[in-house]
Amino acid sequence: MSRLLIKHGRVVDPSQRLDEGLWVLIVDGKVARLAERIDDREAEVLDATGLVVAPGFVDVHTHLREPGFEYKETIATGSAAAVAGGFTAVCCMPNTQPVNDTAAVTEFIRGRGAEAGLARVYPIGAVSKGLQGEELAEIGEMARSGAVAFSDDGKPVRNAYLMRRALEYAQLFDVPIVDHCEDPDLAGKGVMHEGAVATRLGLRGIPAAAEEVAVARDVLLAELTGGRLHVAHLSTRGGLDRVREAKGRGVAVTCEATPHHLALTDRAVAESEYDTDTKMNPPLRSEDHVAALLDGVLDGTVDCLATDHAPHHADEKVLEFDLAPFGIVGLETAVPVTYDLLVRRHKLPLRRFVSLWSCNPARVFRLGGGTLKVGSPADITLLDLEARLTVNPDRFRSRSRNTPFAGQRLKGWPAVTVVGGKVAWRRERR
């Protein structure tokens, strides 16, 4: 029988409306007791003095690249990056090779995650076979094999009829359809946000309308079908407005925002002199869109935060801006970037911050965790809110280094990550 006692910490658990000094006893991988003091001489002790003890953080939007693109990331290296970033669980997207569109690939990913033995790995299956947008993938088989959601992320579900059928069919398994909301005809060959900065830089733009049109279509289809829609990496004012309006009508729609879309604007492309680590899709937007998105987080319209961790090999990112792939890594920077921005600068209550990374994603995707209630899985993120560190990609556990936050000094970092009652990662003292 394994026993771990976390003592002297500040427990912040929004699922129980807790924010107080408590000790946490874990027995055989589950939370056994919370109290002001616990005497257990048989337990391993973890001293959490000065730390926040929160339900384990969950990233619902991660690209682990395996199978097929192991030179960018593997499930093992991605899991190591996850726990180093304070995440006890990740949901990984299906744009692998082969695509995760069958039960066999779903089971392979789950097996690799179990072998790594770090963060919990939850596969997201493809909506369409081969991500081609023509025929529904084997949603039922994948759901029975452990897929927790379905998405063609990396591509939108372009065909409205197919999207309707996916939303209908997924209801049989009580799972959401996650859409990369983009009209590819409007986006064209754009590489950054369409606006004054793109014009000045001479780069082709992606208009905000490319996202907004797709979000509008999807919420209408969710309303028609009663299916659960989750909008991935929301980045525009209009898209946020469509989600807010749909929620007001009782539509089963949720959404996420990423750290980079909240912390950076399209000016970062110019200020970095075309650094391809500022190239992602959706692109970094102009200040008015970023301000609206921040308001959406603060007023509760945005359900959760997500990294959209998208590792690429260095050789791919040193190409010209037009030719380099979209995407950045995010697992190891997401927590300090968002804590520094949302809690320190915008005064978001700490309990709300924990909800955005823990309770809410676990609720939206129907995952275990997101709480420290007795009997729940002992997945716990310990935060050092006073830690002030500089982002150093050379220290990343991810196989890739493509981040626009390199060199930034941020406050509020994960200190310890506990998965299933075992310490999966602990920050080195410097």
N, C-alpha and C positions, 0 to 999 in steps of 0.2 A: 504494500500500500504506500503510494507516494504522497508526501505532504509538503506543502509550501506555505509559509506564513509571510505575508507582506505586511510589514508594520510601519507605523509612524507616517503613513502617507495621507494625502488629502484625496478622499474618494469623491470623484465627480461622476455621477451616473444619472443622466437625465431620465432613464427609464423608470427610476425610483425617486426622482426629484431629490437626489442626494448631493450634497456638497458639504462635507464635514470630515473631520479627522477620524478615520476608522482603520482598523486592522482587518485584513482579509485572509481567511484560511481556505486553502485549496486542498482537496483530498481526491486523489485518483482523477485528476484532470477536470474536476468540477468545483465550482464555488460552494463551499460547505458552510461558511459562517462569516458574517460581518459584525463587528462589535468594537467598542471603544478600546478594549484590550482583550487579548486572547492568550491564554497560557497553553502552550503545546510544545513540550520539550522534545518531541520526536520529529517535529517539522524542520525542514531546511528554512532558514530565515533570509528574507530579502528586505534590507533596510531601505525604506522609501522616504526617509527624512528629506523634506524640501521638494518632494515630487508629487505630481498629480497622478492618481491611480484611476484610469478610465477604462470603460469597456473597449475591447480591442478594435482598432481602426480597420475599416474595410474599404478596399479600393474596387469599385465595380467596373472599372474600365482600364484594363491593362493588356498590353500586347507582350506575350512571352515568347513569341516567334517560333517555338518548337511545337510540332515538327517542321522541318524544312529550311529554316533560316537560323540555324544554331550559331552562325558566325556573328549574328547581331546580339542574340540572347538565347539562353536555354531556360527551361523551367527551373533548374537548380539555381542558376545565377540570378534569375528574376526573383525567385523566392528569397534568396539571400538579400537582394536589394530591398525587397518588401519589408522584411523584418528589421533591416537597418534603418528603414524609413518610418518604423513604428506601426507597420501594418501586419495584422495577424491573419488576414485573408485577402485574396485577390480574385477577381473574376476576369478570366482571360478571353480575349476576342478570338474569333474563328479564322481570321485571315492568315492561316498557316499553309504549308504545302506538304501533304494534301490538306485541303480545307477541312475544318471540323464540321462536316456535314453528314457524318454517319456515327453510329454508336461505337464503332471500333476506334475511331479517332478520339471521341469523347473519353472512352475508357483508357486509352493510351495516355492522355493528358492527366487524368486523375491518378493513374499509376505512377507517372513521373513525379507528380506533386507529392504523393505519399513517400516515394523513395527519397526525395529531397528532405522531407521531415522538418520543414521550416514553417512558412506560412501555409495556411489552408489554400488550396487551389481549386476554384470552382470554374469549370468550363462553361463558356457561352457558345451555343451551337449556331450554325448558319441558318438563316431564313431560307435561302435558296441554294439549290445544288450548285456547288462550285462558285458560289457568290455571283452567279451569272444573271440572276434576276428573272429567270424564265420559268422555273418549276420549284415548288416547295421541296425543301430538304426533308429528311426523315425526322421531323420534329418529335413525334411520339417516342421513337426508339431512343433518341438522344436524351429526351427528358427522363425516360426510365433508366438511362445509364448515368444520370447525374448532371445533365446540363441544367443550369438555373435560369437561363434566359436565351433569347435568340436574336441574332443581329447579322446583318451583312456589313458591319462596320468596316470602314475603309472605302465602302461604296454605299450609296443610298439604296433603299428598295425603290427602284425607279417606277415599276409597274404598280399602279394604284390598285388594280384588281388583285394582284399577288399580295400586296400589303393587307388588303381587306381579308383575304383568306387566312393569312398568317395570324392576324389579330383574332379571328374567329376560332381557328384551330387551337391556338395557344391557351385559350380559356379552359380547354379540357384538362390542362396540366397546371393551371394556375401560375403561369409564368408570364413575364412581360416580353413584349417585342421592343427591342432597343434599336432606334433608327438614327443613322447618320443623316441628318436632315439637310439635304442639298439638292438643288435642281441642277443636274450636270450640264444642261444646255445653257443656263444662265451663268454658271461658274466657268464654262468653257475651259480655256487653257490658262486661267488666272493663277497667279502664284502668291498674291498677297491681297489685302483688303482694298477694294476699289475706293479711291478717294484722292485727296490732294497729295498725300505722301507718295502713293504709287505713281501718280502723274509726274511728280518731281523726280522720282527715281527712274522713270522710264520702264516700269514693270507692269505687266498685265494684271488687272484687278479682278477680284471676285466680289461682286456686289452683295450687300447685306440681304437683298431680296432673294438671292439664291437659297439662303437658309429659311427666310421668312415664308416663302411660298411653300416650301416642303413641310414646315411645321404646321402651317394652316391646313394643308391637305391631310396630314397625319391625325391631327386632333379631330377633324371632321370624320375620318374613318373610325377612330376610336369611339366617337360618340355614336356612330351608326352601328357598330358591332358590339359595343360594351366591353371590348377587349382592353387589356392593360398596355398602355403605351408609355415608354420611357424615352425621352429625348436626350440623346447623347450630346456632350460638349456644347451646350447652348452658348451662343456668342453674340447675339444681336438683340437690340431693343424690341424690334417687331416680333421676333421669335418668342421672347419673354412675354410680351403682351398677349400673344395667342395662347400661350400656356396658362397665363393668369386668368384670362377670360374663360378658357375651357374648364379650369378648376372651379370657377364660379358657377358654371352650369352643371357641375357634378360629374364631369367626364373623368374617367380613370387615367389621368395623365400625370406623370412625374418627370422631373428633369434634373440634370446635373450641370455643374460648371467646373471648369478646371482652374488650377492656380495660375496658369500663364494667361488665360483670358481675363482674369481678374486683376493681375498684377502688372501687365504690360499692355502697351498700345502699339499701333502700327508704326509709331515713331521709332520703336526699337530697331526696326529694319534699317532705317536711315542712320540712327545713332551708332549702330554697330557696323556701319559701312558694308551692308549686304551680307552680314554673317548668316549663314544658312541655318544656324541654330535658332534663328527667329522665324523660320519658315515652318508653318504647321497648317493643318486643315481641320476645322475652320481656321482662317488666318487671324492673326492679331488684329483687332478692330480699332476704330478711332475712339477718341475719348468719350464721346457721347454714348456709344454702345457700352463701353466699359463701365461708365457711371451708372447706366441703367441696370447692368448685370449686378453690380455691387448692391444697388438698391434691392434687387430681387433676392439676393442672399440675405440681406438685413431684414427684409419684410417677410421672409419665409416662403416666397414663391419658389425659389430654388430648393429642392428637397435635399440634395446631398452634393458633396464635392467629390471629384474623381480626377485621377492623374492623367489619363490618356497616355500612360507611359509607352513611348514608341521608340525603342532603341534602333539605331542605325550604325553601321560600321563607319569609322572615320573616313575611309576612302570614298564613301558615298556622299558624305557631307562636305567634302572639299571641292565639289563640283561648282559650276556657276549656279547662281541663285535659281535661274529658270530650270536647271536640270536636276538639282539636288532633290532628294525625296522629302516629303512632308514629315514632320514629327520630331519630338524631343523626348528625352527620358524625364521621369518625374517622381518616381517612387521615393528617392532619397532626399528630395528637396521640398516635397509638397507640404509637409506639416509646418516647417518653419516659415516657408513663404506665406502660407495662409494665416498662420498665427500672427506673424509680424504685421500683415496687412489688415486682417479682419478684427483681431482682438486688440492689438496695441494701437493701431491707427484709427480704426473705425468703431472701436468700443463695443464690438459684438460680445455679449456675455459668454463666459467660458463654457457654460453648460450648453449653449446653442452651438458653439464651435465643436464640442464633443459630439453632439447630435448629428451634425453635418458629416462627420467622418465615421461615425460608429452606429448609433441607434437607427438613424434614418436609412442608410444604405442596407443595413441588415433587414429592416422592415420592408423596404421597397422590393428587395430581391428574395424575401422570405428565407433568409439564411439564419442558421444558428448563430448565437452571439448577439452583440449589440446591447448587452445588459450584464450586470453583475449580480443579478438575483440569485438566491440560493438555488442550487441545482443546475444552473446554466453552465455551458462550457467555460472553462477558465482561460479565456482569451483576453489578455489585458495589455494595454499600452500605458507605460509610465512616462510622463512628460516632465522635463526640466524647463520650466518657464523662464528661468533666469539665465540659462545657457545662451551665450552669444558666440556664435561660431561663423567661420567663413566657408562658403560653399567651395569645396575642392574636388573637382571631378576625378583627380588622380586617386582619391580614396574611395571612390564608388565601388560597390560590390557588383553592380551591373556590368555586363560585358561592354556596354557602350558608354560614351561620355558626352553625348550631344545635348547640352543644356545651355540655355541663355542666362542662367543665374550664376555662372561661375564667377568667383571673386566677390559676390555679395556677402555682406556680413549681416546675419539675421539672428533674431532672438526668439527662443522657444523651440527646443529640439526634443525628439524622443530620447529617452535615457535607457529604457529596458523594454523589451518585447517578450511577453509570455504567451505561449501557444499551448493549449491543452494542459496547462499547469506546469509547463517546463520553460525555463528561460531559453528562448531561441536566439536572443541577441542582447548584448549589453554594450553601451558606448564606452570606449576606452577613455580613461582619465588622461588628460593632457597637462 
